[in-house]
């Protein structure tokens, strides 16, 4: 367990010198194993060392700890399961100070995510409190996985996997990066807000900007998502509950999907309810503007899989209201498509705040509850 830490990582250095104070600690850190010598530190500590990917970088923090990251972190390259970094604790204040955490993604990227074993996720966040201004580049796969033990606010985060948009020697003509989700969420009482690069939390990637897999009372507000798969709930598997979700004031740009709820076809005993979209803007959607499907098999990119089937779960009270959400699809993309299992979409579906343009109309299957929305170009 570590009290207040100020972490400064240097790619080529191993000498650690503490900040000057009457109770400062001066030490030499040669590997992640030696972090244990800092357990009795009473003030802030400056650490400089090369982060070794074969050793998981983990911080198990005392309640109320404040962490300040003062230098950039470069992980090495090794085929292993990860995660690269894990932080655990309660009532933690984690200040990333926009220092870069580089996951070395190009070493792993092959266009399919099916080659060498890839560390997943890059950043495992298992704290309550606040996580501010953490800047991730080149994540091998998912950037952040959130499994918080109590209320958590994430502000000003950046995921920059832009380099993965380009082919490399192993991907042929395909985009090199794959499965690079921005935020994978399996927790409750979470607020993710405010971009860094453009005034929001920013995700530039090749998969979901946000993927909520389970949890309640989750708000995603004033964030910027570009190039990936937009803002998603799911994939929802069996025995999962997602409820009381607010998607507010976000910008989704040049993404395959803008707003999506996806449920595995085999899922049972699961529910998605009380989801509200308001004041969002999506432009240049390349696949689907709004897609809600309960029959996800392998891909939901083609309407051929959008056909009604039985489904042993529920989607209820899915609303686009309390402010306008606008979606602009590019040529060939679908503005809206909804595919419910027979009798499995229930409750109130107020879509009076959804405005769509461009693209073409999709199908609406097994859902006559949508009110206040006219799908026009």
C-alpha positions as CSV (number, residue, x, y, z in Angstrom):
1,X,0.0,0.0,0.0
2,X,1.3,3.4,-1.0
3,X,0.4,6.8,0.6
4,X,0.7,10.1,-1.4
5,X,2.9,9.4,-4.5
6,X,4.3,11.7,-7.2
7,X,5.4,9.4,-10.0
8,X,7.9,10.6,-12.6
9,X,8.9,8.0,-15.1
10,X,11.8,8.3,-17.5
11,X,12.2,5.9,-20.4
12,X,16.0,5.6,-20.0
13,X,16.6,6.3,-16.3
14,X,16.5,4.2,-13.2
15,X,17.6,6.7,-10.5
16,X,14.9,7.9,-8.1
17,X,15.2,11.1,-6.1
18,X,12.5,12.2,-3.7
19,X,11.1,15.7,-3.6
20,X,12.9,17.7,-0.9
21,X,11.1,17.8,2.4
22,X,11.9,17.0,6.1
23,X,10.5,13.5,5.6
24,X,11.5,12.9,2.0
25,X,12.9,9.6,0.8
26,X,15.8,9.2,-1.5
27,X,16.2,5.9,-3.2
28,X,17.3,4.1,-6.4
29,X,14.6,2.1,-8.2
30,X,16.0,-0.6,-10.5
31,X,12.7,-2.4,-11.3
32,X,9.0,-2.5,-10.5
33,X,9.8,-5.1,-7.9
34,X,11.5,-2.5,-5.7
35,X,8.5,-0.3,-5.5
36,X,7.8,-2.1,-2.2
37,X,10.6,-0.1,-0.5
38,X,8.4,3.0,-0.7
39,X,5.6,1.6,1.5
40,X,6.6,3.7,4.5
41,X,7.1,7.0,2.6
42,X,5.3,9.9,4.4
43,X,5.6,12.5,1.6
44,X,5.7,12.6,-2.2
45,X,8.3,10.6,-4.0
46,X,9.8,11.0,-7.4
47,X,10.5,7.8,-9.2
48,X,12.4,7.5,-12.5
49,X,12.7,4.1,-14.2
50,X,12.0,2.1,-17.3
51,X,8.6,0.4,-17.1
52,X,9.1,-3.3,-17.9
53,X,6.0,-4.8,-19.6
54,X,6.7,-8.3,-18.4
55,X,6.2,-7.0,-14.9
56,X,2.7,-5.7,-14.4
57,X,2.8,-2.1,-13.0
58,X,0.3,-2.1,-10.1
59,X,-0.5,0.4,-7.5
60,X,-2.4,-0.8,-4.4
61,X,-3.2,2.5,-2.6
62,X,-4.2,3.4,0.9
63,X,-7.6,5.1,1.2
64,X,-7.4,8.8,0.4
65,X,-4.1,8.6,-1.5
66,X,-3.2,11.3,-4.1
67,X,-1.1,10.3,-7.1
68,X,0.6,12.8,-9.3
69,X,2.2,11.5,-12.5
70,X,5.1,13.8,-13.5
71,X,6.8,12.0,-16.4
72,X,5.9,9.9,-19.4
73,X,5.5,6.1,-19.2
74,X,6.8,3.9,-22.0
75,X,5.9,0.2,-21.8
76,X,8.1,-2.4,-23.5
77,X,6.9,-5.0,-26.0
78,X,6.1,-8.6,-24.9
79,X,3.4,-11.1,-25.8
80,X,1.4,-11.6,-22.6
81,X,-2.2,-11.1,-21.3
82,X,-1.8,-7.9,-19.3
83,X,-3.1,-5.6,-18.0
84,X,-0.1,-3.3,-18.4
85,X,-1.2,-1.0,-15.5
86,X,-3.6,-1.5,-12.6
87,X,-4.5,0.9,-9.9
88,X,-6.6,-0.2,-6.9
89,X,-7.9,1.9,-4.0
90,X,-10.7,3.9,-2.4
91,X,-11.2,7.7,-2.4
92,X,-8.1,8.1,-4.6
93,X,-7.1,11.3,-6.4
94,X,-5.1,10.3,-9.5
95,X,-3.7,13.2,-11.5
96,X,-2.2,12.2,-14.8
97,X,-1.1,15.7,-15.7
98,X,-1.5,14.8,-19.4
99,X,1.8,12.9,-19.3
100,X,1.7,10.2,-21.9
101,X,1.3,6.5,-21.2
102,X,2.5,4.7,-24.3
103,X,1.4,1.1,-24.7
104,X,3.5,0.3,-27.7
105,X,0.5,-0.7,-29.8
106,X,2.3,-1.0,-33.2
107,X,4.2,-4.1,-31.9
108,X,0.9,-5.9,-31.4
109,X,-1.4,-4.5,-34.2
110,X,-1.9,-6.9,-37.1
111,X,-5.3,-5.7,-38.4
112,X,-7.2,-8.5,-36.8
113,X,-6.2,-8.7,-33.2
114,X,-5.6,-12.4,-33.7
115,X,-1.8,-12.6,-33.7
116,X,0.4,-12.6,-30.7
117,X,-1.1,-12.4,-27.2
118,X,-2.0,-8.8,-26.6
119,X,-2.1,-7.1,-23.1
120,X,-5.7,-6.4,-22.3
121,X,-6.6,-3.8,-21.1
122,X,-3.8,-1.3,-21.0
123,X,-5.2,0.6,-18.0
124,X,-7.2,-1.3,-15.4
125,X,-8.9,1.3,-13.2
126,X,-10.3,-0.2,-9.9
127,X,-10.6,2.9,-7.8
128,X,-13.2,5.2,-6.4
129,X,-12.6,9.0,-6.3
130,X,-11.2,10.9,-9.3
131,X,-9.0,10.2,-12.3
132,X,-7.9,13.3,-14.1
133,X,-6.0,14.1,-17.3
134,X,-4.6,10.6,-18.1
135,X,-3.2,10.5,-21.6
136,X,-3.0,7.1,-23.3
137,X,-1.4,6.6,-26.7
138,X,-1.0,3.4,-28.8
139,X,-3.0,1.1,-26.6
140,X,-2.4,-2.6,-27.6
141,X,-6.1,-3.3,-27.3
142,X,-8.7,-1.7,-25.0
143,X,-7.3,1.5,-23.3
144,X,-9.3,1.8,-20.1
145,X,-11.3,-0.9,-18.3
146,X,-13.3,0.5,-15.4
147,X,-14.3,-1.8,-12.5
148,X,-14.6,0.8,-9.7
149,X,-15.5,-0.2,-6.0
150,X,-17.4,3.1,-5.5
151,X,-18.3,6.5,-7.1
152,X,-15.7,7.5,-9.7
153,X,-15.3,10.7,-11.8
154,X,-13.0,10.6,-14.9
155,X,-12.2,13.9,-16.4
156,X,-10.0,15.1,-19.3
157,X,-8.8,11.7,-20.4
158,X,-7.3,11.1,-23.9
159,X,-7.0,7.9,-25.9
160,X,-4.9,8.5,-29.0
161,X,-4.6,5.4,-31.2
162,X,-4.6,7.5,-34.4
163,X,-1.5,5.7,-35.6
164,X,-3.5,2.5,-35.7
165,X,-5.7,3.9,-38.5
166,X,-2.9,3.2,-41.0
167,X,-1.9,-0.2,-42.4
168,X,1.3,-1.8,-41.3
169,X,3.4,-4.7,-42.6
170,X,1.2,-7.3,-41.0
171,X,-2.2,-5.9,-41.7
172,X,-2.0,-5.7,-45.5
173,X,-4.4,-3.0,-46.7
174,X,-6.4,-3.1,-43.5
175,X,-6.3,-0.7,-40.6
176,X,-3.5,-1.9,-38.3
177,X,-5.2,-1.5,-34.9
178,X,-8.2,-3.6,-33.8
179,X,-10.3,-3.9,-30.6
180,X,-9.0,-0.6,-29.3
181,X,-12.0,0.3,-27.1
182,X,-11.6,3.6,-25.4
183,X,-13.6,2.9,-22.1
184,X,-14.9,-0.5,-21.2
185,X,-17.2,-0.1,-18.2
186,X,-18.4,-2.7,-15.8
187,X,-19.2,-0.6,-12.8
188,X,-21.7,1.8,-11.3
189,X,-21.9,5.4,-10.2
190,X,-19.5,6.6,-12.9
191,X,-19.1,10.0,-14.6
192,X,-16.8,10.2,-17.6
193,X,-16.6,13.8,-18.8
194,X,-14.8,16.7,-20.5
195,X,-12.3,16.2,-23.3
196,X,-8.7,17.3,-23.2
197,X,-7.7,18.0,-26.8
198,X,-10.9,19.7,-27.9
199,X,-12.4,20.6,-24.6
200,X,-13.7,17.1,-24.0
201,X,-12.4,13.7,-23.0
202,X,-11.1,12.5,-26.4
203,X,-11.0,9.0,-27.9
204,X,-9.4,8.5,-31.4
205,X,-9.5,4.8,-32.0
206,X,-10.8,1.8,-34.1
207,X,-13.5,0.3,-31.8
208,X,-16.1,1.5,-29.3
209,X,-15.4,4.9,-27.8
210,X,-17.5,3.8,-24.8
211,X,-18.7,0.2,-24.2
212,X,-21.0,-0.3,-21.2
213,X,-21.2,-4.0,-20.4
214,X,-22.9,-3.8,-17.0
215,X,-23.7,-1.2,-14.3
216,X,-26.1,1.5,-13.2
217,X,-26.0,5.3,-12.8
218,X,-23.4,5.9,-15.6
219,X,-23.1,9.3,-17.3
220,X,-20.9,10.0,-20.4
221,X,-20.9,13.7,-21.0
222,X,-19.2,16.3,-23.1
223,X,-16.8,13.8,-24.8
224,X,-15.3,13.6,-28.3
225,X,-15.2,10.3,-30.2
226,X,-13.7,9.9,-33.7
227,X,-12.9,7.1,-36.2
228,X,-14.1,4.1,-34.1
229,X,-17.5,2.5,-33.4
230,X,-19.1,5.3,-31.4
231,X,-20.9,5.2,-28.1
232,X,-22.2,1.7,-27.3
233,X,-24.1,-0.2,-24.6
234,X,-22.9,-3.8,-24.9
235,X,-22.3,-6.3,-26.1
236,X,-24.8,-7.4,-23.4
237,X,-24.3,-11.0,-22.4
238,X,-26.4,-13.2,-20.1
239,X,-27.4,-12.0,-16.6
240,X,-26.3,-8.5,-17.2
241,X,-28.1,-5.3,-16.0
242,X,-27.5,-1.9,-17.5
243,X,-29.7,0.9,-16.2
244,X,-29.9,4.6,-15.6
245,X,-27.5,5.6,-18.4
246,X,-27.2,9.2,-19.6
247,X,-25.4,10.1,-22.8
248,X,-25.2,13.9,-22.9
249,X,-23.5,16.5,-25.0
250,X,-21.0,14.3,-26.9
251,X,-19.6,14.6,-30.4
252,X,-19.2,11.5,-32.5
253,X,-17.3,12.0,-35.8
254,X,-16.5,9.7,-38.7
255,X,-17.4,6.6,-36.8
256,X,-19.0,3.3,-38.1
257,X,-21.8,3.7,-35.5
258,X,-22.9,6.8,-33.6
259,X,-25.2,5.4,-30.9
260,X,-25.6,1.7,-30.5
261,X,-27.1,-0.9,-28.1
262,X,-26.0,-4.4,-29.0
263,X,-27.1,-7.6,-27.3
264,X,-25.7,-11.1,-28.0
265,X,-28.3,-13.3,-29.6
266,X,-27.7,-16.0,-27.0
267,X,-28.0,-13.7,-24.0
268,X,-30.6,-14.6,-21.4
269,X,-31.9,-12.9,-18.2
270,X,-30.5,-9.5,-19.1
271,X,-31.9,-6.0,-19.2
272,X,-31.1,-2.6,-20.6
273,X,-33.4,0.1,-19.2
274,X,-33.7,3.8,-18.6
275,X,-31.2,5.0,-21.2
276,X,-31.4,8.7,-22.2
277,X,-29.6,10.4,-25.1
278,X,-29.6,14.2,-25.1
279,X,-27.8,17.1,-26.8
280,X,-25.4,14.9,-28.8
281,X,-24.1,15.5,-32.3
282,X,-22.9,12.8,-34.7
283,X,-21.5,13.6,-38.1
284,X,-20.2,11.6,-41.1
285,X,-21.5,8.3,-39.7
286,X,-20.2,5.5,-42.0
287,X,-22.4,2.5,-40.9
288,X,-25.4,3.2,-38.7
289,X,-26.4,6.4,-37.0
290,X,-28.6,4.7,-34.4
291,X,-28.5,0.9,-34.1
292,X,-30.4,-1.1,-31.5
293,X,-30.1,-4.8,-32.1
294,X,-30.9,-7.8,-29.9
295,X,-29.5,-10.4,-32.4
296,X,-25.8,-9.6,-32.5
297,X,-24.0,-12.7,-33.8
298,X,-20.7,-11.7,-35.4
299,X,-21.4,-8.4,-37.1
300,X,-24.1,-5.8,-37.0
301,X,-22.7,-3.9,-39.9
302,X,-25.1,-5.4,-42.4
303,X,-28.9,-5.4,-42.4
304,X,-28.9,-9.1,-43.4
305,X,-28.5,-9.8,-39.6
306,X,-31.3,-7.4,-38.6
307,X,-34.2,-9.8,-38.5
308,X,-36.4,-10.4,-35.5
309,X,-35.9,-13.5,-33.4
310,X,-36.9,-14.6,-29.9
311,X,-34.8,-13.1,-27.2
312,X,-34.8,-13.8,-23.5
313,X,-34.0,-10.3,-22.2
314,X,-35.5,-6.8,-22.3
315,X,-34.7,-3.4,-23.6
316,X,-37.0,-0.8,-22.1
317,X,-37.3,3.0,-21.8
318,X,-34.7,4.0,-24.4
319,X,-35.1,7.7,-25.1
320,X,-33.8,10.5,-27.2
321,X,-35.3,13.5,-25.5
322,X,-34.5,16.3,-23.1
323,X,-32.6,18.1,-25.9
324,X,-31.8,17.4,-29.5
325,X,-29.5,14.7,-30.7
326,X,-28.6,15.1,-34.3
327,X,-27.2,12.4,-36.5
328,X,-25.9,12.8,-40.1
329,X,-25.1,9.7,-42.0
330,X,-22.9,9.7,-45.1
331,X,-23.9,8.1,-48.4
332,X,-24.6,4.5,-48.1
333,X,-24.9,4.5,-44.3
334,X,-28.2,3.9,-42.5
335,X,-29.7,6.6,-40.3
336,X,-31.6,4.4,-37.9
337,X,-32.1,0.6,-37.5
338,X,-33.9,-1.2,-34.7
339,X,-34.2,-4.9,-34.4
340,X,-36.0,-6.3,-31.3
341,X,-36.8,-9.9,-30.4
342,X,-40.5,-10.7,-30.3
343,X,-42.0,-8.9,-27.2
344,X,-38.6,-7.9,-25.8
345,X,-38.7,-4.1,-26.4
346,X,-41.0,-2.6,-23.8
347,X,-41.7,0.6,-21.9
348,X,-41.4,4.2,-23.1
349,X,-39.4,5.1,-26.3
350,X,-39.6,8.9,-26.6
351,X,-37.5,9.8,-29.7
352,X,-38.8,13.3,-30.1
353,X,-35.3,14.8,-29.7
354,X,-33.7,12.7,-32.4
355,X,-33.0,14.4,-35.8
356,X,-31.5,12.5,-38.7
357,X,-30.2,13.5,-42.1
358,X,-28.2,12.0,-45.0
359,X,-27.8,8.3,-45.7
360,X,-30.7,6.0,-46.1
361,X,-33.5,4.5,-44.0
362,X,-33.0,1.2,-42.1
363,X,-35.6,-1.2,-40.8
364,X,-37.5,-1.2,-37.5
365,X,-38.4,-4.7,-36.5
366,X,-40.7,-5.8,-33.6
367,X,-40.9,-2.3,-32.1
368,X,-44.0,0.0,-32.4
369,X,-43.2,1.9,-29.2
370,X,-41.0,4.6,-30.8
371,X,-42.8,7.9,-30.5
372,X,-42.2,11.5,-31.8
373,X,-39.6,10.5,-34.4
374,X,-39.9,10.7,-38.2
375,X,-37.0,9.2,-40.1
376,X,-36.4,11.7,-43.0
377,X,-33.4,12.6,-45.0
